Amino acid sequence: MKIDVNSDMGEGFGVYQLCDDAALMQVVSSANIACGFHAGDPAIMTQMVRLAKQHGVGIGAHPGLPDRQGFGRKELPFSADEICQQVLYQLGALTAIAQAEGASVSHLSFHAAMGSMINRDEALAHRVMAAIYRVSPQLIIFSQADTVIEHAAQASGLASLTLFLADRAYDAKGQLVARRLPGSVISDESAVRARVRQFLRTGSVTTIDGETLPVRAQSILIHSDTPGSLALARAVRNEIEANGSTVAPSADVLTQ
């Protein structure tokens, strides 16, 4: 079985960076590249595309709200039309850079507050997906399973790939535990390994309250800003391969 390993990457600005993107690009199979709003800039985006192309990693747009100070994690009062414009603006920027480098954008994964806003509003989600489809009908939309985003993507004719977030705690309803709460971010390597092993073997995750919850996913996400993200990504890949599966980009996972 093929499983994708993805990470949000290029989330720096100018000389600042969150992690060793070059090393992380050698571990993941899909890169969600920040497109200049919550993080990233033209030089970083170009560097990420070149690295992804070099290592055979799927290139994805990672649009967020224009909120550098809050790293795109604070919801802002934009209209539905403005959200659509922001998504297309960022997707267009990365698409142009990728094409100039002889590559293409294969997927899209929403960042933080932008994703939360879209996932909470069915009408907005359908409007955003329709806009994406008109521009790039071949895109794969990353999301958690059984969400507004997944359903809207499929209804619009876009392929979807479901995620398991190995470094984030889940509650009993399958929602992510808010980052402000203790235990919401999991950075211990042994804990991440155990979670990935459980997911691979039983298709489930243990919630923050100790309950067992089914998880439907084809890709495992490690956030690049989680402490020790490079070691965690290596651990995830190691567990996938140790359990007899193959790490592959999203497009290959969907065609297996």
N, C-alpha and C positions, 0 to 999 in steps of 0.2 A: 504493500500500500504506500502511496505517495502522500506526504504531508508537507505543507508549506511552513516555513519559519519566517515571520516578518517582524520588522522593527521600524519605529518612527525615527527617521534619520535626517541629518543635515539641519538639526535644530539649533544652530548657532547663529551668529551674526558678525560679519567682519572677521576679526581675529579671535573671536570667542567661540568656543565649542563645548558641547556637553559631554561628549565621550570620544573615544577613538573610532571615528566613523570608518576609517580605512580598514582597521582590523575587524570591526563588526561586519563590514561588507563581505568579508571572507567566510563568515559563519552563516548568515541569513540567506534565504532564497528569494525573498521579496523585500524591497526597501520602500517605505512610505516617506517620500521626500517633502520636507517643508517647503512651501511655495512662496515665502516672502512676507506673509502677513503676521502670524504669531511668531515666526522665526524664519531663518533662511534669507538668502539674498542671491542675486544672479550668479556670483562666483561660486558660492557653496552649492547651489543647485547644479551648476555645470560640473563641478567636481564630483558630486554624488552620481550624476548620470554616467560620467566617464568610468567611475569605479564599478558601478553596477554592470555596465556593458562589459568591462574587463573580466568580471567574475561570473558572468552569466546570471545575474540577479534580476528578477522582475522589477521594473520601474513603476512606481506608483505615485500619484499626486496625494499630498496630505494637506488639504486646505483647512485653514482655521480662521477664526475671527481676527480682525486687525487689532491685536492686543499684545504687543511685545512685552509691556510691563507685567502683565498678568499671565504671560505665556499661553494666551488663548484659552485660559481656564475660567474666565469670568464672562457670564452671559451679558450681552449688550443688546439694547432695544432696536434691532434692525428689522425692517419690514421683510416680508417674504420675497419681494422683488429684489431688495438689497442683498439678501442671502444668496439668491440665485446668481446675481451679478458677481458677488465675491467668489463663489465656487467656480464659475466659468472663467473669471479673470485669472485665478490661480492655476486652474487646469490648463488654460491657454498658454500661460507663461512656461510651465514645465514642458508642455507638448512641443512648443517651439524650440526650446533648448535641446530636448531629446532628439528632435528631427535634425537639428543642426549637427548633432553628434552621431548621426546615423543609427539612432535607436528610436524606440517608441514607448509610449506610456501604456501599460497594460492594465492598471487597476487604480482605484481611488479609495482612500480611507480617510474619513472625516476626523478632525482633531477635536478632542475635548469638548468645550462648550458649544461649538458649532454642531458637532455630532449630537450632543444632548438635545439641543433645540430642535433639530430636524427630526430626531427620533421620537420626540414628544408630540409632534404636530403632524398628523397624517396628511392633511392638505398640503402643508409645506413640503413634506417628504416627496409626495407625488409631483409637486411642481419642480422641485430640484432635480429629481430623477428624469423627468421629461426634458428638462433643459440639458442635462448631461447627455441623454440619448441623442438629442438633435445634433450635438457636437461630436460625440465619440460613442457611437452605438456599440462598439466592441469592448468597452471598458467592463472590468469586473469590479463590483462594489463589495468592499469588505465590511462586515458587520457581525454582531453577535446573532445567534439564531433566534428565530421567532420574534423579531423586532419590527417596528414600523419601517425602518430603513430596508431591511431584507425584503419585506413584502412589497414595498413601493418600488424597489429596484426591479423585482421580478415582474410586477404589473406593467412596468414601463418598457420591458423587453431587454433589460440589462441582466447579465449574469451576476450571480452573487457567490461569495465565499464566506463561510462562517468561521468565527474566531473563538479561540479559547485564550483568555488572558492569564498567562501563567504567573505573572507577578502582581496580580490584583485579587483581593478577597471578594468572594461572592456572598450575598445574603440568601436567605431561604427562598426568596422569590426569583433568584437567578440574576438579580441586579448587582452592579458593582457597589461595594461599600464606599461611601464618600471618603475622599482623600483626607479630609480633616479629622477622621476618626482613627483611633489606634488600631493597628493591624491591617489597615486598608491596603498598604503597599507591602509586598513580600519580597525581601531582598536577600534572604538567607538561601544559599545555594542548595543545601540539603532539603529545605522545604520546597523549593521550586522543583527539584528533581522528583520528589515524592508526588507532587501534584501532577506533573507531566506523566509519570509512570502510572498513576491511577487513571488519568484520562485515557492513556493509550490502551490500558488493559481492560478497563471497565466502562469507558465512556462516561465518566462521572467526575465530580469534584466535591470535596468536603467544604461546606460553607463555614463562615466565620463562627457560626453557632454549633458546629460539629455535625450537622446533618449531611447526608449524601444526596447530591442533586445530579440528575442526568445532564450531560453536556453534548450538544451536537456541533461538531466543529471539524474543519478541514485544514485549519491553519492555527499555529500557536504564536502568540504575540508576546514579545518582551519589549518594554518601553526603554528607549535609550537613556532616559533621564533617571531610571531606577538605579540606585547605587550598585555598582558592580555589574552593570548590564552586559558587558562583554563576557565575563565569566558565566553569567546566567544563560546567555544565548548559547555558549559552547555546551553548557550542561544540558540544555534543551535538545540541541542537535544530537548530543551523545546518547541521550535517553531514547530518542526516536530511532536511531540506528541500532542501538542495543536491543530494541524490541522488535527488530526485523523489518522496519519500515524505511523508506527512502525520503530524503529531504528534496523537495522540488518546488520550483516557482508555481504561483497560483494557476497560471494557464495550463501547466502540465497536470496539476492536481485535478482540475475540472475535466480533463480529457482522458483520465485513466479508466 
